[in-house]
Amino acid sequence: MEFRSVHQLNADLARWSETLPRDIDLVVGIPRSGMLAATMLALHLHKPLADLDGLVAGRVLGGGARIGRGADPGQIIADARRILVLDDSTNRGGAIREAKARVATATHLEGRLVWGAPYAATGAAEGVLDHWYEKVSRPRVFEWNVLHHSGLVDACVDLDGVVLGVATTSPLPHHPRLVPGAQVGWLVTRRPEAERAELERWLAEHAVRFRHLVMASPAPSGQTGRPEGLPRPDAQGKAALYTRTDAWLFVEEDLDQARTVADAARRPVYCAGARAMVYPGTPLGGRPRPADAARWRWREGLRMQRKRAQAWRRRARGLVGRGPSSSKR
C-alpha cells in the first residue's frame, strides 16, 4: 500500500519544479484533486494558475508571480509559451483523456499544452503524460482524497470517530463530522444493534451512503439480510471484521486502535486522526515491510480483476436488456 500525504506532495512538487522545462508559463489544474497539486506547483514555479474551464474561457486565478490589477488574463494565456495541465495522479489515464477532449476545440491553445501529474501508476504515464515525478504502484492512497475515493465501496470505515465524531455513548450529533464522498462498503460502529433504525435514519438524512452497517452486537435471531455484527466491540473486533470482509483498507480515527487493527489484521489502516497510513509492525511514518507490500499488491490485483469482471457482466446484461432492435437506432 503506497501512501502520500499532503506534506509529501508539497515536498515532491518543490523538487519536481526544479527539473521541469523553463518555458512553462502557466499551470492549469484538473478539478478536483488536480487543483491542489496545480496550486502548490504554481507557487513553487512562481507562475500564474488557472483551472481547466478557466483556461478555455480565458480566466486566470493567480499564482506565485504577481499579476497586476490591469493585467489581461486572456493575454497571459496568449503569451504563455508552454501551458502545463496537471492532475494529482494518473491511474488509467481517464481523467487526462477527458481533459484533453475538453480543450480539443480550443485551437488557440494548440501546440502549447503539455500534460503532467506528480504521481503515475506503473504503466499509466507513457502515451498519456509528458511529465511526471514518480511512479506509484497500486494499491495506493492519497491523504487529500482517501475519503472521496470510489474504492471506499470495498473498504471499512469507523463510523463513530470518522463520521459521527462523538463517543459511542453520546446521542447522535446534529451534523456529521465528515461525510465520505463515495459509498462505503462497511460502516463500523460500536453502537448496539437496538439503535440500528435510528442510526440508519440519521445516515440517510445526512447522505452517508453505505453497503453494510456493522453494529456491535449481532442481528436479532431470525432476521436475515443484515451483515454479521462486530465480533468484539474493540480494535480486535475491527481487525476480525477487516479480515472477514476481505476489504482492501480500514479507515480508523484513533491512532492506538489503528495500530492494533493493522497489527492484528496484518493489513494497512489509514488513521484519519493522525492523517497517516499505519502499517503492521512498522513505526508511524515508516514504509511497509516488503513481504507485506507484495502480498497487498497481489490482493489488489485480484480485487481489480473482480471489479472488471463485474463491469463486463453489467455491460453484458445491459446489451441483452436492450434487445436486438435497439442497436439499429
N, C-alpha and C positions, 0 to 999 in steps of 0.2 A: 504494500500500500504506500504509494508516494503521496506526500503532503507538502503543500506550500502555503505559508502564512502570508498575510498582507505585508508584514515586515520583510520577509524574504523576497517577496515580489518586488518591493521597492528597491532593495539592495541589488537584485538581479537586473532590474531596469537601469539602475545607475551604472552598473558595469557594462551592460549592453550598449548604453548610449555612447560609450567611448569608442565603440567599434562600428557603429552604423555609418553609412555614407554621409559625407559632409553636406551634400546638396539637398538633404531633406529639409524643406522649409515650412512644412505644415504636418501636424499629426492629427489623424481622424480616428475616433473611436467607434466601434460597432456596438450599439446598445445590446444587452445592458452591461455585461461584465467587461466588455472591451473598453468602456468609458473609464473605468478605474485605472486600467493599465495605460490608456492613452493620456489621461490627465497627469499621471506620475511621469511618464516618459517625456511629455511636452515640457514639464518643469525642468527635468534633467537636461533636455536639449536646448532650453530657452527658446522654444518655438511656439507659435500660435496653435490653438486647439480648436477642433470642430467635431461635431457628431456627423454621422453619415448623411442624414437627411439635410442637415445644415450645409454640408459640402455641396450637395446637388442644388440647394436653394440659394447658395451664396452667402451663408451665415458663418461667422467665426465666433467662437466663445471667448477666446483669450489664450493666455499661455505665459510661459516664462519671459518671453520678450514682450515688453510693454507695447500695447497698441494704443496710440493716441486717440483722443476722442474724435478727431477729424478723419481718422483712417477709414478707408472704404474696405469692408470685408471682402467684397467682390474682387477688389484689386489685389488684396492679399492672396486670394486663391489664384487669380490670374497670373500673378508674378511668381508663384511658387514653382521652383524648378522641379522638385520631386515631392510627392504627397504620400506619406506613409499611412495606410489604412490598417488599423490594429484591432485584433481581438485578444482576449486574455490567453486563449489557448485554442488548439485545434484537436479534435478527436478523429472525426471522419471528414472534416472539411466542409460540412454542410452550411454552417453559418457564413464562412468565407465565400462559398459559391453563391449563396443568396445575396450577400452584399455586392458581389461582382455583378449580379443580374440587376440590382437596383441602380447601379451607376452606369450601366451599359449604354443608356441613351444620352448620357451627359458627354457629348462629343468634345466639349471644351476641355475635358479632363484627359482625353485620350493621350496615351503615351507618357503620362506623368505619374500614374498611380503605381505604387508598389505595395505589397501586402505582407503583413507580418504578425507574429504572436510571440510573446516571450517563451511560451511552453507549447510543445507539439508532441503528440503521441507518436510512438515509433511507427514509421511508415506513413504518417499523415501529413508531412510537410512537403515532400517532394511533389512538384507539379501543382501545388496549391499556394504555397508561401514563397516569397522572395527572401524573407529574412526571418530567422527565429533564433532564440537564445539557447534553449536547452530542450533535448528530447526527454520527455517524462512519460514513462510507460504506464499502462493500465495494470491494475486499478489505481486510481489517483483521486485525490480530494483537494480542493482549494478552500481556504478559510472563507473567502468572500462569497462563495456560492454553495457551500455544502448543504445549507438548509433550504436551498431553492433547486436542488439537483433532482432531475427526473428519476435518478437511481434510488431516491428515498422510498420508492414503491417496493423495493426489496431490502429495506433497512428497518432497524428497530430504533425508536426514539423514546427517551424518557419523558413521559408526559408531565410528571409532577414538577421537575426542575426546569425543563427546557420550555414547555408551552405554558403551564399554569404559573410557575414561579412562586408558589406558596407551599407551605407544609402540607403533608398528606392529611393531617387532622383539621386543617383550616377549611372554611367554606370556600366554594368556588369563587374566584375573583370576578370583578365586574368586566375586566378586559384581559385577554391573554397577554402574557409576557412577550410571546413571539408566535406568529402563525407561519408554519412551514409553507414554502412556496410551491410545493408539489405534494401529491398524495403520498402518505406514509404507509409502509407495509404493516408495521406492528407498533401501535402506540402502547407504551408500557406504563402502568400505574400501580402503586401500592394501595390504592383505594379499594375498598371491599366491593364484591360483586353486587351487593344490595344497592349501591349507588349508580349502577350502570345506566339506568333510564335517565336519571338527572344529568349525568355526565355526557351521555350521547346527545341530549338536547342542547347542552351548553356548547359542545363541539360543533354541532350543526349551525347554531346561532352565530358562531364566530368563524364559520367557513374553514374549519380544520378538517381536511379530508384524510381518510384512513381506510385501510382494508380490514384491519383487525384491531379491536380494543382489548388488550390483555390486562385483566384485573387481578388483584391479589389472591382471591380465592376462586376455586373452580366454579363453573356454571352450576346452578341447581340441578339435582338429579332429574333425568328425564328430558332436559332441554337440550336440543341439538342445534347445529348450525352456528355455534359460537366456538371461538378458539379455546383451547385449554387455558386454565388460569396460570398465573405466575407460580412456578414451582415453590418458591420461597419469597417472602416479602423483603428481600435484601439483595445485595450485589451478587451473591452466589446464585440466587434465583434468576436474576437477569442474565447471568452467564449461561445458565442451563437453557434459558429461552433462546438466547443468541445462537447456541449450538443446535437446538432443536429445529429452529426455523430455517437454518442454513442461510440467514441473512448475510449480506456482504459487509455491513457496517452497523455499529451501535453508536448512537449519539446520546451521551450522558452529561448531565450538568456538573455533578460533583466529582472532583478530581480523585479523591480516595476511592469512591465507588468505581470510577472509570478504570483505575489501576487494577482493582480486584477483578472486574469483569474481563479486562484484557488478559490478565494472567490466567484466570480460570478457564476462559474460552479459547485461549491461545489465538486470539484474533485482535485486530486493531479496534480501538474505541476512540471516537472523536469526543474530546471533552469541551463542551460549549462554554463552560465556566472559565477554563484556562485558555480557550481558543488554541488548543494544541491537540495533536494526534498522540495517543498513548499506545505504545507497542508492548506486547508481553515481554517481561524480563529485560526491559530497556529503560534507562533513565529518561525523564521527560526532556524532550528536545533531541533525543538521540535517533539513530537510524535503526530500522528493523533488522533483526538477525537475518542473514542471507537465506537460511533454510525456510524461515517463516515467509519471507518475501516471495520465494519461489513457489511455495505452496499457495499463497494468496493469488499469484498470477495465474496459476493453473485453475484455481477455483473460479476466478473471474472469467477465464476463457470458457469454462463450462456454462457459466451464467449467461454470457453473451450468446453462446450457441443456442441456449434455450430461448432467449429473447427473440433471436432471429427466426427460430422455428415457429414460435408463437405468431410472429408477424406474418410469416408466409401462410400459416393456417388461416389467419384472419383475412388476408387478401384472397385466398382460395375460396373461402366461404362467401366473400363479397362478390366474386365473379360468378359463382354458382347462383347466388341470390338474384343477380341481375338478369339471368336468363340469356338465351341465345340471341334474342332480337335487340337487346339493349346495346350491344356492341356496334350495331349498324347506325345508331343515331348520330 
